[in-house]
Amino acid sequence: PEEEEKPKDSLEVEADRLRQWAQSLMAQLSQPNPSTSGLNPSGTKEAERLTTEIAELKADLAAQGLTEHEQDKEERVLMKWVRLAELKQWDHRDKKHDNKEALQHKGIQGEVQQLRAKIEEHKHRLRDELGFTQKEVKQDSVMSELDERFSTLCRMGGA
């Protein structure tokens, strides 16, 4: 029984590492800046709502004793920043923004592709070491979360 638990534990540790890596890349791509100029009315409204929600969340987290750095790394705050960044990306695409931002993200693109390779490697380990079927891998909550984070990174311009 101990031998069977070891691969599972190492897979959980690996999944946590992949989650943290994806979160770090999202933070790098999100570049928090709540500017809403140039967005369409619904985009502006959503950006204002997100900015308000971020402020409220950070106030609650500060009341719990978290530092500003810890607040920014909190997943709920980070996901709202990511959505705000996505709105800004659409705005930039609509304006046919120059390639300066693409050049900034070029270094991150390599990391995003490395993350994709590691996620695929993790899927293979689930199948090989734990005997998961392809369907079980797709239904695994950790893999679903990792795939969602990867998709978000791709939408944000990281790949």
N, C-alpha and C positions, 0 to 999 in steps of 0.2 A: 504493500500500500504506500509506503514512503516514496518508492521510486515513481509511482504514478503521480504523486502530488508534486514532485520536483518540477517536471516539465510544465505543469499547469501554473505553478508559482512563478517560474521564470517567464512564461508567456504573459502572465498578469503584469509583471514588472516591465516587460518589454512594451506591452500595450500602454502602460502609464507613461513610459518614456516617449513613445510615439505621440500620445495625447499632448504632453508638455511641449514637444517639438512643434507640433502643429499650432498650438496656442501661441508659442513664441513667434512663429512666422506670421500668424495673423496680426499679432501686435506690431510687428515690423511693417507690415503692409498697411495697417489701418491709419497710421499717422493721425492721431486725434486732432481734428480741427473742425469745430462745428459750424464753419462758414456755410451759409445756405444760398449765397448769391448765385443766380443763374439756374436754379432748379425750377422745375415746373411747380405749379401751386400745390399739387398733392405731395410732391417730393419735399417741398419746403415745409409743409405741415408735418410730414413724417419726421423730417430732420429736427424740427423744433420739439416735437414730442419726445424723440429719442434723447435730445440734449437735456430736456427737463427730467426724464426718467433717470438718466445717468447722474445728474446732480442729486436727485433724491436718493438713489442707491448709494452714492458715495457719502452722503450725509448720514445715512443709516449705518454704513460700514465704519465711518469715523466715530459714530456714537458707540460702536462696539469695540473701539480702541485700535482699529487698523490704521497703519500709516498710509499716506497718499500713494506711495509706491505699491503697497499691498492691495489698496483699493483698485488701482489700475490693473492689477494682475487678476483680480477676482473675475471669474468666468462670466457672470451675468453682465458686469460692466464691459468686459472685453467684447462680448458678443454684440452689445449695443453699439460700441465703437466700430466694430466690423461692419454692421449694417449701415451706419452713417458713412463709412468710407465707401461702401458699395454705391450709395446714392451719389456721392461725389464722383465716383468713377464714371457713372452713367452721364453725369453732367459734363465731364471732361470729354467723353466720347462724342457727345452731341456737339460740342464746340470744336471737334477735330483738333483737340489739344496736341501740342507738339510732343516730341518724343523724349523730353527731359525726364518725365516720370518713368517712362519705360526703361530708360537707362538706369535710373535709381533702383528699379526692381529687378534688373537683369541679374544681379548677384544673388538675389533671393530665388530666382527661377531655378537655378541649379539645386538649391537646397530643397525646393518644392519637389523637384524630380527625384532627388535622393529619398525624400520622405515617401513618395509614391512607391519607390522600389522597396523600401523597408516595410511598408504596409503590405505589399504583395508577398514579401518574404514571410511576414507574420501570418498571412493567410495560409501559406504553404505549411508552416510549422503547425498550425491548428489542424490541418488535414493529416499531416504526417505523424505528429506526436500524440495528438488526442483522438485521431480517427474521425474528425468532423467530415461530413459530406459537404459538397459545394453549397447545397441549400442551407445547411446548418451554419456554414461560415457567413452566408449572406444574411441570415436571421440573427446572428450573434450581435447583441447590443453594442459591444465594444467596437466591433468591426463596422457596424452601421454608423456609429459616432465618428470613427476615424475617416470613413469614406465621405461623410457629410462635411467634415472639416476640410478634407482635401478638395472637395468640390467648391467650397467657399473660397479657399485659397486660389483656385483656378479662376473663379469668377472675378476675384479682386485683381487679377492681372499677374499673379505669381507664376503662371505657367502658360 
